[in-house]
Amino acid sequence: LSARFEAIGGTPSPRVAAVGGRSGTGSIAGTLFFDENRDGKRQPTERGAGGVTVLLDGRQMQVTDAEGRF
């Protein structure tokens, strides 16, 4: 299973930066689910994808919980 962000399917966020242009901190959270009707939105009947490793930018990894949250 592979998941990726597509500009047409989400809302881009501005870069996180501190005063003076230095790098800041932030967090990313979401839910991975089986989109059974392929509409891009989670329906109450669509189950989360648990135990999937989400890899961000080839560096940060997180495994989804039983409900698909990371």
Backbone as CSV, one residue per row, in Angstrom:
resi,resn,N_x,N_y,N_z,CA_x,CA_y,CA_z,C_x,C_y,C_z
1,LEU,0.852,-1.178,0.000,0.000,0.000,0.000,0.883,1.221,0.000
2,SER,0.560,2.150,-0.834,1.315,3.390,-0.944,0.342,4.549,-0.850
3,ALA,0.682,5.578,-0.109,-0.161,6.766,0.014,0.678,7.976,-0.328
4,ARG,0.079,8.939,-0.995,0.802,10.167,-1.312,-0.158,11.341,-1.336
5,PHE,0.387,12.505,-1.124,-0.396,13.738,-1.172,-0.384,14.238,-2.611
6,GLU,-1.527,14.587,-3.137,-1.619,15.193,-4.460,-2.237,16.570,-4.301
7,ALA,-1.686,17.533,-4.994,-2.155,18.910,-4.871,-3.640,19.038,-5.199
8,ILE,-4.153,18.212,-6.081,-5.560,18.310,-6.438,-6.472,17.675,-5.396
9,GLY,-5.888,16.910,-4.443,-6.703,16.218,-3.470,-6.584,16.745,-2.063
10,GLY,-5.917,17.859,-1.869,-5.748,18.361,-0.512,-5.461,19.850,-0.521
11,THR,-5.234,20.384,0.648,-4.940,21.804,0.783,-3.506,21.971,1.251
12,PRO,-2.634,22.578,0.436,-1.254,22.775,0.873,-1.183,23.743,2.045
13,SER,-0.210,23.558,2.917,-0.012,24.433,4.070,1.271,25.220,3.884
14,PRO,1.341,26.424,4.441,2.577,27.200,4.332,3.700,26.539,5.121
15,ARG,4.922,26.811,4.729,6.082,26.272,5.418,6.131,26.787,6.852
16,VAL,6.520,25.903,7.766,6.632,26.282,9.171,7.981,26.965,9.360
17,ALA,7.991,28.188,9.839,9.242,28.913,10.056,9.091,29.837,11.256
18,ALA,10.192,30.046,11.918,10.213,30.940,13.077,10.621,32.343,12.622
19,VAL,10.635,33.274,13.552,11.043,34.643,13.269,12.467,34.636,12.736
20,GLY,12.719,35.410,11.704,14.062,35.494,11.135,14.337,34.416,10.101
21,GLY,13.330,33.619,9.721,13.509,32.611,8.689,14.104,31.299,9.151
22,ARG,14.379,31.174,10.445,14.925,29.909,10.953,13.839,28.852,10.926
23,SER,14.264,27.603,10.871,13.304,26.501,10.869,12.532,26.458,12.173
24,GLY,11.261,26.129,12.077,10.415,25.978,13.250,10.066,24.515,13.454
25,THR,9.099,24.262,14.271,8.646,22.899,14.503,7.167,22.811,14.172
26,GLY,6.704,21.616,13.960,5.300,21.412,13.652,4.994,19.929,13.751
27,SER,3.825,19.548,13.345,3.463,18.141,13.364,2.519,17.851,12.206
28,ILE,2.485,16.601,11.832,1.580,16.139,10.791,0.807,14.974,11.371
29,ALA,-0.489,14.994,11.193,-1.338,13.915,11.687,-2.395,13.624,10.633
30,GLY,-2.865,12.410,10.607,-3.892,12.064,9.642,-4.432,10.672,9.883
31,THR,-5.250,10.222,8.961,-5.843,8.899,9.026,-5.739,8.259,7.654
32,LEU,-5.282,7.033,7.639,-5.218,6.252,6.413,-6.390,5.290,6.436
33,PHE,-7.178,5.286,5.372,-8.373,4.438,5.372,-8.597,3.838,3.990
34,PHE,-9.411,2.806,3.947,-9.770,2.158,2.698,-10.942,2.917,2.081
35,ASP,-10.672,3.662,1.025,-11.681,4.486,0.363,-12.447,3.601,-0.625
36,GLU,-13.396,2.859,-0.105,-14.080,1.842,-0.888,-14.884,2.408,-2.054
37,ASN,-15.414,3.620,-1.924,-16.173,4.192,-3.034,-15.355,5.203,-3.843
38,ARG,-14.091,5.356,-3.488,-13.122,6.193,-4.217,-13.566,7.642,-4.401
39,ASP,-14.185,8.203,-3.371,-14.599,9.604,-3.461,-13.642,10.557,-2.744
40,GLY,-12.605,10.015,-2.101,-11.626,10.847,-1.411,-12.037,11.309,-0.032
41,LYS,-13.197,10.885,0.444,-13.697,11.271,1.765,-14.062,10.015,2.540
42,ARG,-13.761,10.020,3.830,-14.058,8.842,4.641,-15.521,8.806,5.051
43,GLN,-16.150,7.715,4.718,-17.541,7.475,5.098,-17.547,6.688,6.404
44,PRO,-18.625,6.738,7.175,-18.692,5.998,8.439,-18.481,4.488,8.287
45,THR,-18.763,3.948,7.123,-18.610,2.500,6.901,-17.212,2.113,6.419
46,GLU,-16.357,3.083,6.101,-15.012,2.785,5.595,-14.045,2.633,6.765
47,ARG,-13.358,1.510,6.797,-12.484,1.177,7.928,-11.088,1.771,7.759
48,GLY,-10.461,2.046,8.898,-9.100,2.553,8.910,-8.117,1.461,8.548
49,ALA,-6.973,1.865,7.999,-5.926,0.928,7.611,-4.873,0.890,8.718
50,GLY,-4.987,-0.071,9.616,-4.057,-0.194,10.734,-2.802,-0.959,10.365
51,GLY,-1.709,-0.642,11.046,-0.449,-1.360,10.863,0.305,-1.007,9.597
52,VAL,-0.002,0.149,9.008,0.674,0.585,7.783,1.740,1.617,8.154
53,THR,2.929,1.472,7.599,3.992,2.437,7.835,3.819,3.617,6.901
54,VAL,3.708,4.811,7.472,3.611,6.050,6.698,5.005,6.664,6.700
55,LEU,5.525,6.945,5.519,6.868,7.500,5.375,6.752,8.897,4.793
56,LEU,7.268,9.887,5.505,7.204,11.272,5.062,8.570,11.716,4.581
57,ASP,8.652,12.090,3.335,9.879,12.661,2.777,11.072,11.715,2.875
58,GLY,10.809,10.418,2.954,11.885,9.440,3.005,12.675,9.436,4.301
59,ARG,12.206,10.176,5.316,12.973,10.283,6.557,12.201,9.933,7.808
60,GLN,10.972,10.361,7.924,10.199,10.178,9.143,9.177,9.058,8.945
61,MET,9.167,8.071,9.844,8.242,6.949,9.744,7.316,6.902,10.944
62,GLN,6.096,6.477,10.687,5.124,6.255,11.752,4.205,5.132,11.302
63,VAL,3.884,4.216,12.213,2.961,3.127,11.905,1.566,3.525,12.363
64,THR,0.567,3.317,11.512,-0.801,3.672,11.865,-1.313,2.752,12.978
65,ASP,-2.188,3.296,13.825,-2.786,2.476,14.880,-3.937,1.643,14.279
66,ALA,-4.669,0.942,15.102,-5.728,0.046,14.637,-6.814,0.778,13.846
67,GLU,-6.986,2.078,14.108,-7.994,2.877,13.393,-7.424,3.607,12.181
68,GLY,-6.123,3.416,11.906,-5.503,4.064,10.762,-4.930,5.445,11.052
69,ARG,-4.911,5.849,12.329,-4.404,7.183,12.698,-2.884,7.179,12.792
70,PHE,-2.293,8.313,12.402,-0.850,8.509,12.577,-0.590,9.925,13.008
